[in-house]
Amino acid sequence: MSAGDTLDKLVVFLAKRDGIDKLVKTFQYVSKLAHWGTESSRPELARRAKSWETASGLSRKAFRSGRFLTGFNNLRRAPPGEFGALAVLANAGEMVYIFFDHFTWLSRAGVLEPWLARRSSFISAFGESVGYVFFIAIDLVMIRRGLRQERRLLRAGGGAGKDAGGEEELRRIRTDRVMRLMATAANAADLVICIAEVEPNPFCNHAVTLGISGLVSAWAGWYRNWPS
């Protein structure tokens, strides 16, 4: 791939709301790890890293303005079939998360009362964690279904697709599986961050745990949103 092709794809990636979010999320959690690593030895650098982390976190909340409507629209269009209930619960959790995240952002920005940030952040993280659990469940079911379909195709084709149509279907199944595995990794990592907010504990709230979880989620998002 030429440098020009990479630059073209980067421009397309950063033109997306999700692309900007994953970039700033990378900044946020790299700076969290930098703050942890320099807090005792280089306090001035640690202070700057903390400021970068805080600014990145607030910026990401601003980028999510109005995004709860996506979850609401998905709820309206949730299919009545086997994933109907799971889809409703997943999208409802995401909608609650982003809606209350607006209040957290406005409170931390000084527009609303400071005490509101803690309450809205808890509700937002709880809704987010519920959404992640059901999104993970949907992806795992679809991965399992894809594996079964792939085995059937391989048996029917004697170990490989006999024709171009079979090969194309196998490629589609495998690509979908990779994307769903990336989504599962991102959602599981974000779930750890949510647990740190909803049910604080030494493991989830450790700076290294939060930093690595945030970067796993961000980089999985880079992979999923990068133009093919």
C-alpha positions in Angstrom: 0.0 0.0 0.0 1.4 3.4 -1.0 1.7 6.3 1.4 -0.9 8.1 -0.7 -3.4 5.3 -0.3 -2.9 5.3 3.5 -3.4 9.0 3.7 -6.6 8.8 1.6 -7.9 6.2 4.0 -6.9 8.2 7.0 -8.8 11.2 5.7 -11.9 9.1 5.2 -11.5 7.5 8.6 -11.2 10.9 10.4 -14.2 12.3 8.5 -16.3 9.8 10.4 -17.6 10.6 13.9 -16.4 7.2 15.1 -13.0 7.8 13.5 -12.4 11.0 15.5 -13.7 9.3 18.6 -11.2 6.4 18.3 -8.4 8.8 17.7 -9.2 11.0 20.8 -9.9 7.8 22.8 -6.3 6.7 22.0 -5.1 10.1 23.3 -7.2 9.7 26.4 -5.9 6.4 27.5 -2.3 6.9 26.4 -2.2 10.0 28.5 -3.8 8.0 31.4 -0.9 5.5 31.3 1.6 8.3 30.9 0.2 10.0 34.0 0.4 6.7 36.0 4.0 6.1 34.8 5.3 9.5 35.6 3.3 10.5 38.7 6.0 9.7 41.2 9.1 10.5 39.2 8.1 13.5 37.0 5.1 15.3 38.6 5.1 18.2 36.1 4.9 15.7 33.1 2.3 13.8 35.0 0.2 16.9 35.5 0.3 17.7 31.8 -0.6 14.1 31.0 -3.6 14.3 33.3 -4.7 17.6 31.7 -4.5 15.9 28.3 -6.5 12.9 29.6 -9.2 15.2 31.0 -9.5 17.3 27.9 -9.7 14.2 25.7 -12.4 12.7 27.8 -14.5 15.9 27.7 -14.0 16.2 23.9 -15.2 12.7 23.3 -18.4 13.5 25.3 -19.0 16.5 23.0 -18.5 14.4 19.9 -21.3 12.1 21.1 -23.9 15.0 21.2 -27.2 13.7 19.8 -25.9 10.2 19.3 -28.5 8.7 21.6 -30.9 9.2 18.7 -29.1 6.3 16.9 -30.1 4.0 19.7 -33.6 5.3 19.7 -33.9 4.8 16.0 -32.5 1.3 16.3 -35.2 0.6 19.0 -37.9 1.7 16.6 -36.5 -0.7 13.9 -35.6 -3.6 16.2 -36.6 -6.8 14.4 -39.3 -8.9 16.0 -37.3 -12.1 15.4 -34.9 -14.0 17.6 -32.7 -11.0 18.3 -35.6 -8.7 19.0 -35.4 -8.8 22.8 -31.5 -8.7 22.8 -31.5 -5.9 20.3 -34.0 -3.9 22.3 -32.0 -4.3 25.5 -28.7 -3.6 23.9 -29.9 -0.4 22.1 -31.8 0.8 25.2 -28.7 0.5 27.3 -26.7 2.4 24.7 -29.4 5.1 24.5 -29.4 5.6 28.3 -25.6 5.7 28.3 -25.3 8.5 25.7 -28.3 10.5 26.9 -27.1 10.8 30.5 -23.5 11.3 29.2 -24.6 14.6 27.9 -25.4 15.7 31.5 -22.1 14.5 32.7 -20.3 16.5 30.0 -22.3 19.7 30.7 -21.7 19.3 34.5 -17.9 18.8 34.1 -17.7 21.7 31.7 -19.3 24.0 34.3 -22.6 24.5 32.6 -24.6 22.5 35.1 -24.1 21.9 38.8 -21.0 19.9 39.7 -22.8 17.4 41.9 -24.9 16.3 38.9 -21.8 14.8 37.2 -21.5 11.9 39.7 -25.1 10.8 39.4 -25.4 11.1 35.7 -22.0 9.3 35.2 -23.3 6.4 37.3 -26.5 6.1 35.4 -24.7 6.5 32.1 -22.1 3.8 33.0 -24.9 1.4 34.2 -26.8 1.8 30.9 -23.6 1.4 28.9 -22.7 -1.8 30.7 -26.2 -3.3 30.1 -25.8 -2.4 26.4 -22.4 -4.1 26.2 -23.5 -7.3 27.8 -26.3 -7.8 25.2 -24.2 -6.6 22.2 -21.6 -9.2 23.2 -24.3 -11.8 23.5 -25.6 -11.0 20.0 -22.1 -11.1 18.5 -21.2 -14.4 20.1 -24.4 -16.0 18.8 -23.6 -14.7 15.3 -20.0 -16.0 15.5 -21.2 -19.4 16.5 -23.7 -19.4 13.7 -21.1 -18.4 11.2 -18.8 -21.2 12.3 -21.5 -23.7 11.7 -22.3 -22.3 8.3 -18.6 -22.3 7.4 -18.3 -26.0 8.4 -21.3 -26.9 6.3 -19.9 -25.1 3.3 -16.5 -26.8 3.7 -18.1 -30.2 4.0 -20.2 -29.5 0.9 -17.2 -28.3 -1.1 -14.8 -31.1 0.0 -12.7 -28.8 2.1 -13.0 -25.6 0.1 -15.6 -23.8 -1.9 -16.1 -25.5 -5.3 -17.0 -22.4 -7.1 -16.6 -18.6 -6.9 -19.9 -18.3 -5.1 -18.8 -20.7 -2.4 -15.4 -19.0 -2.0 -17.1 -15.6 -1.8 -19.5 -16.8 0.9 -16.6 -18.3 2.9 -14.8 -14.9 2.6 -17.9 -13.1 3.8 -18.4 -15.3 6.8 -14.7 -15.0 7.8 -14.7 -11.3 7.4 -17.9 -11.0 9.5 -16.3 -13.1 12.2 -13.3 -11.0 12.4 -15.4 -7.8 12.7 -17.6 -9.4 15.4 -14.5 -10.5 17.3 -13.2 -7.0 17.2 -16.5 -5.7 18.4 -16.6 -8.2 21.2 -13.1 -7.3 22.3 -14.0 -3.6 22.3 -17.2 -4.1 24.2 -15.6 -6.4 26.7 -12.8 -3.8 27.3 -15.4 -1.0 27.7 -17.4 -3.1 30.0 -14.4 -3.3 32.4 -14.3 0.6 32.3 -18.0 0.7 33.1 -17.6 -1.7 36.0 -14.9 0.6 37.4 -17.6 3.4 37.5 -20.6 1.3 38.7 -18.9 -1.0 41.1 -15.4 0.3 41.9 -12.8 -2.3 42.8 -8.9 -2.3 43.0 -8.5 -4.3 39.7 -10.9 -2.5 37.4 -10.0 1.0 38.8 -6.3 0.5 38.5 -4.8 3.0 36.0 -3.1 0.2 34.0 -6.3 -1.8 33.7 -8.2 1.2 32.6 -5.5 2.3 30.2 -5.1 -1.0 28.5 -8.9 -1.6 28.3 -9.3 1.8 26.7 -6.6 1.2 24.2 -7.9 -2.3 23.3 -11.4 -0.7 22.7 -9.9 2.2 20.7 -7.7 0.1 18.5 -10.4 -2.5 17.8 -12.5 0.5 16.8 -9.7 1.7 14.5 -9.7 -1.8 12.8 -13.5 -1.9 12.4 -13.8 1.6 11.0 -10.7 1.8 8.8 -11.7 2.0 5.1 -11.3 -1.4 3.4 
